[in-house]
């Protein structure tokens, strides 16, 4: 009798520990986000464009683009960064959020981490050009906010970016 009791108890104990796939996935996502120290933003901050020059809100001039699987700022982004750094240094009360983005390839966690590295790279470049650190926040949107949704290299390239969103 004792031989059957112990295995039966173990079966019931293990059965009570089961979770659904959805719960495991949510717990894994939360744990991975905490382990990578990535800031996530579900809704992009609202932009306040009053007092900004028109180029600062032009989509062709308020993004820094990156190569595939990279967070190194390309040479074609230097003029964009210099212009935004100059604006921030001239308007010390102005705040900007750099939103790091990735294309759809790769896992959610990988793209959140890559988006954060891209946002931080732009933040460092702005600081080197004279912007004050307290004016700049770097966040990752990962692959959650694509500009282009077609699975082509052209779209992937457009989604690998850091966007300037002015707050004040």
Backbone as numpy.savetxt, mean C-alpha at the origin, in Angstrom:
# Nx Ny Nz CAx CAy CAz Cx Cy Cz
-11.85 -50.90 28.82 -12.68 -49.71 28.82 -11.81 -48.46 28.82
-10.75 -48.48 29.67 -9.87 -47.31 29.73 -9.16 -47.10 28.40
-8.89 -48.17 27.67 -8.21 -48.05 26.39 -9.08 -47.32 25.36
-10.37 -47.46 25.43 -11.27 -46.79 24.51 -11.60 -45.37 24.94
-11.54 -45.09 26.22 -11.90 -43.78 26.74 -10.92 -42.69 26.29
-9.64 -42.97 26.42 -8.62 -41.97 26.05 -8.68 -41.60 24.57
-8.70 -42.56 23.64 -8.81 -42.18 22.22 -10.10 -41.43 21.90
-11.20 -41.80 22.57 -12.47 -41.11 22.34 -12.39 -39.66 22.79
-11.77 -39.42 23.92 -11.61 -38.05 24.41 -10.75 -37.22 23.47
-9.70 -37.82 22.95 -8.84 -37.10 22.02 -9.60 -36.73 20.74
-10.42 -37.63 20.23 -11.19 -37.35 19.03 -12.14 -36.18 19.28
-12.84 -36.18 20.41 -13.77 -35.10 20.72 -13.04 -33.78 20.95
-11.89 -33.83 21.59 -11.12 -32.62 21.85 -10.64 -32.00 20.54
-10.14 -32.84 19.64 -9.66 -32.33 18.35 -10.80 -31.85 17.48
-11.94 -32.48 17.55 -13.09 -32.05 16.76 -13.56 -30.67 17.20
-13.45 -30.36 18.46 -13.85 -29.05 18.97 -12.90 -27.95 18.56
-11.69 -28.29 18.10 -10.70 -27.28 17.71 -10.83 -26.88 16.25
-11.67 -27.53 15.48 -11.78 -27.25 14.04 -12.35 -25.88 13.78
-11.93 -25.26 12.66 -12.48 -23.98 12.22 -12.84 -24.10 10.76
-13.58 -23.16 10.26 -13.92 -23.16 8.85 -12.79 -22.52 8.06
-12.78 -22.77 6.76 -11.74 -22.19 5.89 -11.78 -20.68 5.93
-12.95 -20.08 5.98 -13.09 -18.63 6.02 -12.45 -18.05 7.26
-12.67 -18.70 8.40 -12.08 -18.21 9.64 -10.56 -18.31 9.59
-10.05 -19.41 9.04 -8.60 -19.59 8.95 -8.00 -18.53 8.04
-8.63 -18.29 6.90 -8.11 -17.30 5.96 -8.10 -15.91 6.57
-9.18 -15.54 7.25 -9.24 -14.22 7.89 -8.18 -14.10 8.97
-8.00 -15.15 9.76 -6.99 -15.11 10.81 -5.60 -15.05 10.22
-5.35 -15.81 9.14 -4.04 -15.78 8.47 -3.76 -14.41 7.89
-4.76 -13.80 7.23 -4.58 -12.46 6.65 -4.26 -11.45 7.73
-4.96 -11.51 8.85 -4.72 -10.57 9.94 -3.33 -10.77 10.53
-2.94 -12.03 10.72 -1.62 -12.31 11.28 -0.52 -11.86 10.33
-0.70 -12.11 9.03 0.32 -11.71 8.06 0.43 -10.20 7.97
-0.68 -9.50 8.03 -0.64 -8.04 7.99 0.09 -7.50 9.21
-0.11 -8.11 10.38 0.58 -7.67 11.59 2.06 -7.98 11.50
2.40 -9.14 10.95 3.80 -9.54 10.88 4.61 -8.71 9.91
3.99 -8.12 8.90 4.74 -7.34 7.92 4.77 -5.86 8.24
4.11 -5.45 9.33 4.08 -4.04 9.73 3.64 -3.14 8.59
2.60 -3.52 7.89 2.10 -2.78 6.76 0.86 -2.02 7.17
0.82 -0.75 6.82 -0.39 0.03 7.03 -1.32 -0.25 5.87
-2.56 -0.56 6.15 -3.52 -0.76 5.09 -4.62 0.29 5.21
-5.11 0.69 4.07 -6.16 1.68 4.03 -7.26 1.11 3.16
-8.45 0.95 3.71 -9.56 0.40 2.95 -10.19 1.42 2.02
-10.27 2.66 2.45 -10.85 3.72 1.64 -9.82 4.82 1.51
-9.49 5.23 0.29 -8.50 6.30 0.14 -8.97 7.58 0.83
-8.03 8.32 1.43 -8.40 9.58 2.08 -9.00 10.56 1.08
-9.89 11.38 1.54 -10.49 12.40 0.69 -9.46 13.51 0.46
-9.36 13.94 -0.76 -8.40 14.97 -1.12 -9.02 16.35 -0.96
-8.24 17.28 -0.42 -8.64 18.68 -0.35 -7.70 19.42 -1.29
-8.21 19.82 -2.43 -7.36 20.40 -3.46 -7.32 21.92 -3.42
-7.97 22.56 -2.45 -7.95 24.02 -2.40 -6.52 24.50 -2.15
-6.11 25.48 -2.93 -4.78 26.04 -2.78 -3.68 25.25 -3.46
-4.04 24.19 -4.16 -3.04 23.39 -4.87 -2.95 23.85 -6.32
-1.75 23.85 -6.86 -1.64 24.13 -8.30 -2.32 23.00 -9.09
-2.79 23.28 -10.28 -3.54 22.29 -11.05 -2.72 21.03 -11.34
-1.41 21.16 -11.53 -0.60 19.98 -11.82 -0.59 18.99 -10.66
-0.80 19.46 -9.42 -0.73 18.58 -8.25 -1.89 17.60 -8.18
-2.95 17.87 -8.92 -4.09 16.95 -8.95 -4.25 16.26 -10.30
-3.35 16.54 -11.22 -3.37 15.92 -12.54 -2.83 14.48 -12.40
-3.62 13.46 -12.77 -3.16 12.08 -12.61 -1.84 11.77 -13.30
-1.52 12.49 -14.37 -0.25 12.24 -15.05 0.94 12.83 -14.29
0.66 13.69 -13.30 1.75 14.33 -12.56 1.70 14.06 -11.06
0.76 13.24 -10.61 0.72 12.95 -9.17 0.93 11.48 -8.86
1.66 10.81 -9.75 2.00 9.41 -9.54 3.46 9.17 -9.90
4.07 8.27 -9.17 5.43 7.80 -9.45 5.29 6.33 -9.81
5.82 5.94 -10.96 5.66 4.57 -11.44 6.92 3.76 -11.17
6.73 2.45 -11.00 7.81 1.54 -10.65 7.88 0.39 -11.64
9.06 -0.19 -11.73 9.24 -1.39 -12.54 8.66 -2.59 -11.81
8.51 -3.68 -12.53 7.96 -4.93 -11.98 8.80 -5.41 -10.79
8.13 -5.74 -9.71 8.75 -6.32 -8.52 9.87 -5.43 -7.96
9.68 -4.11 -8.04 10.70 -3.18 -7.61 10.09 -2.02 -6.84
10.89 -1.47 -5.94 10.49 -0.24 -5.26 11.59 0.81 -5.38
12.40 0.67 -6.42 13.44 1.65 -6.74 12.81 2.72 -7.62
13.00 3.97 -7.23 12.41 5.08 -7.98 13.16 5.23 -9.30
12.40 5.25 -10.38 12.99 5.38 -11.71 13.40 6.82 -11.97
14.31 7.00 -12.91 14.81 8.35 -13.23 13.71 9.25 -13.81
12.72 8.67 -14.47 11.65 9.49 -15.04 10.72 10.07 -13.98
10.87 9.66 -12.73 10.02 10.16 -11.64 10.66 11.33 -10.88
11.90 11.62 -11.16 12.60 12.66 -10.38 11.93 14.02 -10.47
11.50 14.42 -11.65 10.88 15.75 -11.79 9.55 15.81 -11.04
8.81 14.69 -11.01 7.54 14.65 -10.27 7.81 14.80 -8.77
8.79 14.09 -8.28 9.13 14.15 -6.85 9.65 15.53 -6.48
10.50 16.10 -7.31 11.03 17.44 -7.04 9.91 18.47 -6.97
8.95 18.40 -7.89 7.84 19.37 -7.90 6.99 19.23 -6.63
6.70 18.00 -6.23 5.88 17.80 -5.02 6.65 18.19 -3.76
7.94 17.92 -3.73 8.75 18.31 -2.57 8.81 19.83 -2.45
8.93 20.51 -3.57 8.95 21.97 -3.56 7.62 22.52 -3.05
6.53 21.94 -3.52 5.21 22.36 -3.05 5.07 22.17 -1.54
5.49 21.03 -1.04 5.40 20.76 0.40 6.29 21.69 1.21
7.47 22.00 0.71 8.35 22.89 1.47 7.84 24.33 1.45
7.13 24.72 0.40 6.55 26.06 0.32 5.25 26.18 1.12
4.59 25.08 1.38 3.33 25.07 2.13 3.48 24.11 3.33
4.14 24.55 4.38 4.46 23.65 5.49 3.26 23.08 6.24
2.08 23.64 6.07 0.89 23.07 6.73 0.22 22.01 5.86
0.64 21.93 4.61 0.06 20.96 3.67 0.52 19.56 4.05
-0.41 18.58 3.97 -0.07 17.19 4.24 -0.43 16.34 3.03
0.37 15.29 2.84 0.14 14.40 1.70 0.25 12.95 2.17
-0.56 12.12 1.58 -0.45 10.68 1.79 0.07 10.08 0.49
1.11 9.28 0.61 1.62 8.54 -0.54 0.98 7.16 -0.47
0.21 6.82 -1.48 -0.46 5.52 -1.52 0.31 4.60 -2.45
0.94 3.58 -1.87 1.70 2.60 -2.65 0.78 1.55 -3.24
0.95 1.27 -4.52 0.10 0.31 -5.23 0.93 -0.74 -5.94
0.31 -1.87 -6.22 0.97 -2.96 -6.94 0.00 -3.49 -7.99
0.54 -4.22 -8.97 -0.36 -4.84 -9.95 -0.96 -6.11 -9.33
-1.80 -6.78 -10.08 -2.57 -7.89 -9.54 -1.77 -9.17 -9.32
-0.57 -9.23 -9.84 0.23 -10.45 -9.70 0.82 -10.51 -8.29
0.87 -11.68 -7.72 1.39 -11.86 -6.38 0.26 -11.95 -5.35
0.61 -12.43 -4.17 -0.40 -12.59 -3.11 -0.78 -11.24 -2.52
-1.86 -11.23 -1.80 -2.33 -10.02 -1.14 -1.27 -9.47 -0.20
-0.69 -10.37 0.60 0.30 -9.95 1.59 1.57 -9.40 0.90
2.01 -10.09 -0.15 3.20 -9.64 -0.86 2.97 -8.25 -1.45
1.81 -8.04 -2.07 1.52 -6.76 -2.71 1.32 -5.64 -1.69
0.78 -5.96 -0.52 0.69 -4.94 0.54 2.09 -4.52 0.98
2.97 -5.48 1.16 4.34 -5.16 1.57 5.06 -4.37 0.47
4.90 -4.77 -0.78 5.54 -4.07 -1.89 4.99 -2.65 -2.03
3.69 -2.49 -1.88 3.08 -1.16 -1.94 3.61 -0.26 -0.84
3.82 -0.82 0.36 4.37 -0.04 1.47 5.81 0.39 1.17
6.60 -0.52 0.61 7.98 -0.18 0.26 8.02 0.91 -0.81
7.11 0.86 -1.74 7.04 1.90 -2.78 6.66 3.24 -2.18
5.67 3.25 -1.31 5.26 4.50 -0.66 6.39 5.06 0.19
7.09 4.21 0.91 8.22 4.65 1.75 9.36 5.18 0.89
9.59 4.59 -0.27 10.65 5.08 -1.17 10.33 6.50 -1.64
9.08 6.75 -1.99 8.68 8.09 -2.41 8.79 9.05 -1.23
8.40 8.60 -0.07 8.50 9.44 1.14 9.96 9.85 1.40
10.87 8.90 1.33 12.30 9.20 1.53 12.80 10.20 0.49
12.39 10.01 -0.76 12.82 10.91 -1.83 12.30 12.32 -1.59
11.07 12.45 -1.14 10.51 13.77 -0.83 11.30 14.44 0.29
11.63 13.66 1.33 12.40 14.21 2.45 13.78 14.66 1.99
14.41 13.89 1.11 15.73 14.28 0.60 15.67 15.56 -0.23
14.49 15.84 -0.81 14.32 17.05 -1.61 13.82 18.23 -0.79
13.69 18.07 0.54 13.37 19.20 1.39 12.00 19.20 2.04
11.16 18.22 1.77 9.85 18.15 2.42 10.03 17.71 3.87
9.16 18.18 4.74 9.22 17.85 6.15 8.55 16.49 6.39
9.19 15.66 7.19 8.71 14.31 7.46 7.28 14.29 8.03
6.92 15.28 8.84 5.59 15.29 9.46 4.48 15.58 8.44
4.84 16.03 7.26 3.85 16.32 6.22 3.47 15.09 5.41
4.22 14.01 5.55 4.09 12.88 4.63 3.72 11.60 5.38
2.69 10.93 4.90 2.33 9.61 5.42 2.42 8.62 4.26
2.98 7.47 4.52 3.10 6.43 3.51 2.21 5.25 3.89
1.32 4.87 2.98 0.41 3.74 3.21 0.42 2.84 1.98
-0.02 1.62 2.18 -0.10 0.67 1.08 -1.55 0.33 0.78
-1.87 0.32 -0.49 -3.17 -0.17 -0.94 -3.02 -1.53 -1.62
-1.77 -1.99 -1.75 -1.54 -3.29 -2.39 -2.10 -3.31 -3.79
-2.81 -4.38 -4.10 -3.42 -4.51 -5.43 -4.91 -4.20 -5.40
-5.38 -3.62 -4.31 -6.82 -3.43 -4.09 -7.43 -2.26 -4.84
-6.64 -1.30 -5.33 -7.18 -0.12 -6.01 -6.48 0.09 -7.36
-6.72 -0.80 -8.31 -6.06 -0.65 -9.61 -6.68 0.49 -10.42
-5.85 1.13 -11.22 -6.36 2.12 -12.18 -6.88 1.43 -13.43
-6.25 0.33 -13.74 -6.56 -0.41 -14.97 -6.81 -1.87 -14.58
-7.85 -2.48 -15.12 -8.21 -3.82 -14.69 -7.99 -4.91 -15.73
-7.45 -4.56 -16.88 -7.15 -5.56 -17.90 -5.84 -6.24 -17.55
-5.77 -7.54 -17.76 -4.55 -8.29 -17.43 -3.56 -8.22 -18.59
-3.00 -7.01 -18.80 -1.98 -6.80 -19.83 -0.79 -6.11 -19.18
0.34 -6.17 -19.83 1.54 -5.52 -19.29 1.34 -4.01 -19.18
0.61 -3.41 -20.11 0.35 -1.97 -20.05 -0.43 -1.62 -18.78
-1.44 -2.42 -18.47 -2.22 -2.18 -17.25 -1.38 -2.46 -16.01
-0.62 -3.53 -16.03 0.23 -3.83 -14.88 1.15 -2.65 -14.59
1.74 -2.09 -15.64 2.66 -0.96 -15.47 1.95 0.25 -14.88
0.71 0.48 -15.26 -0.05 1.62 -14.74 -0.43 1.43 -13.27
-0.55 0.18 -12.85 -0.94 -0.12 -11.46 0.24 -0.17 -10.49
1.46 -0.22 -11.00 2.65 -0.22 -10.14 3.06 1.23 -9.89
2.53 1.82 -8.81 2.72 3.26 -8.64 2.60 3.68 -7.19
3.04 4.90 -6.95 2.80 5.58 -5.69 2.05 6.87 -6.03
0.89 7.07 -5.43 0.06 8.24 -5.73 0.16 9.28 -4.61
0.16 10.55 -5.00 0.14 11.67 -4.07 -1.32 12.06 -3.83
-1.77 12.02 -2.59 -3.13 12.45 -2.24 -2.98 13.52 -1.16
-3.32 14.76 -1.52 -3.17 15.87 -0.58 -4.34 15.95 0.37
-4.03 16.18 1.63 -5.04 16.19 2.68 -5.37 17.58 3.18
-4.37 18.43 3.29 -4.60 19.77 3.85 -3.63 20.73 3.20
